[in-house]
């Protein structure tokens, strides 16, 4: 197994609807919202953690492959290959994203993790923009009988229209060709069809990928997710 290239996939992520990736802030501040978004500690600007992008792409690929029935919702591990007759999608997922640190199975046949996701920071245009990078969406529960609202809550979002830069590095080994690149792009295509962050079923987190490289952009748009 020989490393022959590291392909960088770059571009922008455009928000088509408000995005909420929570900060995990359990302290309620006076005048604050119930659910603040994650912010960069130095600039106080919103960003998309690479872990959020990676985790959602992986989970969508595992959901599409049917492997969740085997793993009962846990991430695919090396040992799952034996129970799936070396399902090719399981191999692709493990090659791209790796297996958990608690996986004691021999991973030599799979090799190292191929893909890494950088945190996605605001584009330069949006860093300089005077437009607000945050919005607060008020929500509540409606009683089906009385029609009255209850349990009001406020959720902070990054509004539609904001753009972030993304960078994904893919290690290419000999004899692998473009198969893993295409599989990764199919995962990004699934993410465009689904949602990023929380409350996707309520319309949050719709995104669009714009690729710098015209060849990769062409491959992405030509792909069928199903």
C-alpha positions as CSV (number, residue, x, y, z in Angstrom):
1,X,0.0,0.0,0.0
2,X,1.6,3.2,-1.2
3,X,0.4,6.8,-0.9
4,X,0.5,8.4,-4.3
5,X,-1.5,11.6,-3.9
6,X,-3.5,13.7,-1.4
7,X,-6.4,15.3,-3.2
8,X,-7.8,18.5,-1.7
9,X,-11.5,19.1,-2.4
10,X,-12.3,22.8,-1.8
11,X,-15.2,25.1,-2.3
12,X,-18.0,26.8,-0.4
13,X,-21.1,25.7,1.5
14,X,-24.0,28.0,0.9
15,X,-26.9,27.9,3.4
16,X,-30.3,27.5,1.8
17,X,-32.0,27.6,5.2
18,X,-31.1,28.5,8.7
19,X,-28.4,26.3,10.2
20,X,-28.2,25.3,13.9
21,X,-25.2,23.4,15.1
22,X,-25.3,23.7,18.9
23,X,-22.6,25.0,21.1
24,X,-23.4,22.6,24.0
25,X,-23.8,25.7,26.3
26,X,-25.7,24.5,29.4
27,X,-25.6,27.9,31.0
28,X,-28.6,30.1,30.4
29,X,-27.6,33.8,30.2
30,X,-30.0,36.7,30.9
31,X,-31.4,37.8,27.5
32,X,-29.8,34.9,25.8
33,X,-31.3,32.1,23.7
34,X,-32.1,28.6,24.8
35,X,-29.9,27.0,22.0
36,X,-26.9,29.1,20.8
37,X,-24.9,28.0,17.8
38,X,-21.3,27.1,18.0
39,X,-18.9,30.1,17.6
40,X,-15.2,30.4,17.0
41,X,-13.6,31.3,20.4
42,X,-11.4,34.0,19.0
43,X,-13.6,35.8,16.5
44,X,-17.1,34.9,17.9
45,X,-18.1,34.1,14.3
46,X,-20.2,31.0,13.5
47,X,-18.4,28.1,11.8
48,X,-19.2,24.5,10.8
49,X,-17.1,22.0,12.7
50,X,-15.4,19.4,10.5
51,X,-16.6,16.7,12.8
52,X,-20.3,17.7,12.1
53,X,-19.7,17.5,8.4
54,X,-17.8,14.2,8.6
55,X,-20.3,12.6,11.0
56,X,-23.4,13.4,9.0
57,X,-21.8,12.3,5.7
58,X,-20.7,9.0,7.3
59,X,-24.1,8.4,8.9
60,X,-26.0,9.0,5.6
61,X,-23.7,6.6,3.7
62,X,-24.2,3.9,6.4
63,X,-28.0,4.5,6.3
64,X,-28.0,4.2,2.5
65,X,-25.9,1.0,2.6
66,X,-28.3,-0.8,4.9
67,X,-25.5,-1.5,7.4
68,X,-27.4,0.1,10.3
69,X,-29.5,-3.0,10.6
70,X,-26.3,-5.0,11.2
71,X,-24.6,-2.5,13.5
72,X,-27.9,-1.5,15.3
73,X,-27.0,2.2,14.8
74,X,-23.4,2.1,15.9
75,X,-20.7,3.2,13.4
76,X,-19.4,0.4,11.2
77,X,-16.3,-1.4,12.5
78,X,-13.8,-3.9,11.1
79,X,-15.6,-6.8,12.7
80,X,-18.8,-5.9,10.9
81,X,-17.1,-6.9,7.6
82,X,-17.3,-10.6,8.6
83,X,-21.0,-10.3,9.3
84,X,-21.7,-8.6,5.9
85,X,-19.7,-10.9,3.7
86,X,-17.2,-8.0,3.1
87,X,-19.9,-5.7,1.9
88,X,-18.1,-3.3,-0.5
89,X,-19.9,-0.3,1.0
90,X,-18.7,-1.2,4.4
91,X,-15.1,-1.4,3.1
92,X,-15.5,2.0,1.5
93,X,-16.9,3.6,4.7
94,X,-14.0,2.1,6.8
95,X,-11.4,3.2,4.3
96,X,-12.7,6.7,4.1
97,X,-13.7,7.3,7.8
98,X,-11.8,4.7,9.7
99,X,-12.9,2.6,12.6
100,X,-13.3,3.5,16.3
101,X,-10.4,3.6,18.6
102,X,-12.0,0.8,20.6
103,X,-12.0,-1.5,17.6
104,X,-9.6,-4.3,18.4
105,X,-9.8,-6.1,15.0
106,X,-6.9,-6.2,12.6
107,X,-7.3,-3.2,10.2
108,X,-4.2,-3.9,8.1
109,X,-6.4,-4.9,5.1
110,X,-8.3,-1.6,5.3
111,X,-5.3,0.6,5.9
112,X,-5.3,4.2,7.3
113,X,-8.2,6.6,7.3
114,X,-8.3,8.3,3.9
115,X,-10.4,11.4,4.5
116,X,-10.1,14.4,6.8
117,X,-12.6,17.4,7.1
118,X,-11.4,20.8,8.1
119,X,-13.5,23.2,10.1
120,X,-15.5,25.4,7.8
121,X,-15.0,29.1,8.4
122,X,-16.9,32.0,7.0
123,X,-15.9,33.1,3.5
124,X,-14.0,36.3,3.2
125,X,-17.0,38.0,1.7
126,X,-19.1,37.1,4.7
127,X,-16.4,38.0,7.2
128,X,-16.5,41.5,5.8
129,X,-20.2,41.7,5.4
130,X,-22.2,44.0,7.6
131,X,-25.2,41.7,7.4
132,X,-26.1,39.7,10.5
133,X,-24.6,36.3,10.8
134,X,-27.1,35.2,13.4
135,X,-30.9,35.0,13.8
136,X,-33.2,33.9,16.6
137,X,-36.1,31.7,15.7
138,X,-39.0,31.5,18.2
139,X,-40.7,28.1,18.4
140,X,-43.4,26.6,20.5
141,X,-45.7,23.6,20.8
142,X,-49.4,23.9,19.8
143,X,-52.0,22.0,21.8
144,X,-54.0,20.1,19.2
145,X,-57.3,20.5,21.1
146,X,-57.2,24.1,22.5
147,X,-55.0,25.5,19.7
148,X,-53.0,27.4,22.2
149,X,-49.2,27.7,22.3
150,X,-47.0,26.3,25.0
151,X,-43.4,25.5,25.8
152,X,-41.9,28.6,24.0
153,X,-38.3,28.4,23.1
154,X,-35.7,30.4,21.1
155,X,-33.2,28.8,18.9
156,X,-30.2,30.6,17.4
157,X,-29.4,29.9,13.8
158,X,-27.0,31.1,11.1
159,X,-29.4,32.5,8.5
160,X,-29.9,31.4,4.9
161,X,-27.5,32.9,2.4
162,X,-24.4,32.8,4.6
163,X,-21.5,30.9,3.0
164,X,-18.6,29.0,4.5
165,X,-15.3,27.7,3.0
166,X,-14.8,24.0,3.2
167,X,-11.7,21.8,2.6
168,X,-11.7,18.0,2.5
169,X,-8.4,16.1,2.0
170,X,-8.5,12.6,0.5
171,X,-5.5,10.3,0.6
172,X,-5.1,8.3,-2.6
173,X,-3.3,4.9,-2.5
174,X,-2.1,2.9,-5.5
175,X,-4.7,0.6,-7.2
176,X,-7.7,2.6,-5.7
177,X,-8.3,4.9,-8.6
178,X,-11.3,7.3,-8.3
179,X,-13.7,4.8,-6.6
180,X,-13.3,6.3,-3.1
181,X,-13.5,9.9,-4.5
182,X,-16.8,9.1,-6.2
183,X,-18.1,7.4,-3.0
184,X,-17.2,10.4,-0.9
185,X,-18.9,12.7,-3.4
186,X,-22.0,10.5,-3.3
187,X,-22.0,11.1,0.5
188,X,-21.8,14.9,0.0
189,X,-24.7,14.5,-2.5
190,X,-26.8,12.8,0.1
191,X,-26.1,15.6,2.5
192,X,-27.4,18.1,0.0
193,X,-30.6,16.1,-0.2
194,X,-30.9,15.8,3.6
195,X,-29.8,18.4,6.2
196,X,-26.8,19.5,8.3
197,X,-27.0,20.2,12.0
198,X,-30.1,20.0,14.2
199,X,-33.8,20.2,13.4
200,X,-33.5,19.1,9.8
201,X,-37.1,17.7,9.9
202,X,-38.3,21.3,10.6
203,X,-36.5,22.7,7.6
204,X,-33.2,23.7,9.2
205,X,-29.7,22.9,7.7
206,X,-30.4,22.8,3.9
207,X,-27.1,23.4,2.1
208,X,-25.5,23.6,-1.3
209,X,-21.9,22.6,-2.2
210,X,-20.0,24.8,-4.7
211,X,-16.7,23.2,-5.8
212,X,-13.6,25.1,-6.9
213,X,-12.4,22.4,-9.2
214,X,-14.5,22.1,-12.4
215,X,-13.7,18.4,-12.9
216,X,-14.9,17.5,-9.4
217,X,-17.9,19.8,-9.8
218,X,-18.8,17.9,-13.0
219,X,-18.4,14.5,-11.3
220,X,-20.6,15.7,-8.4
221,X,-23.4,16.9,-10.5
222,X,-23.3,13.8,-12.7
223,X,-23.6,11.5,-9.8
224,X,-26.9,9.8,-8.8
225,X,-27.2,9.3,-5.1
226,X,-29.5,6.3,-5.5
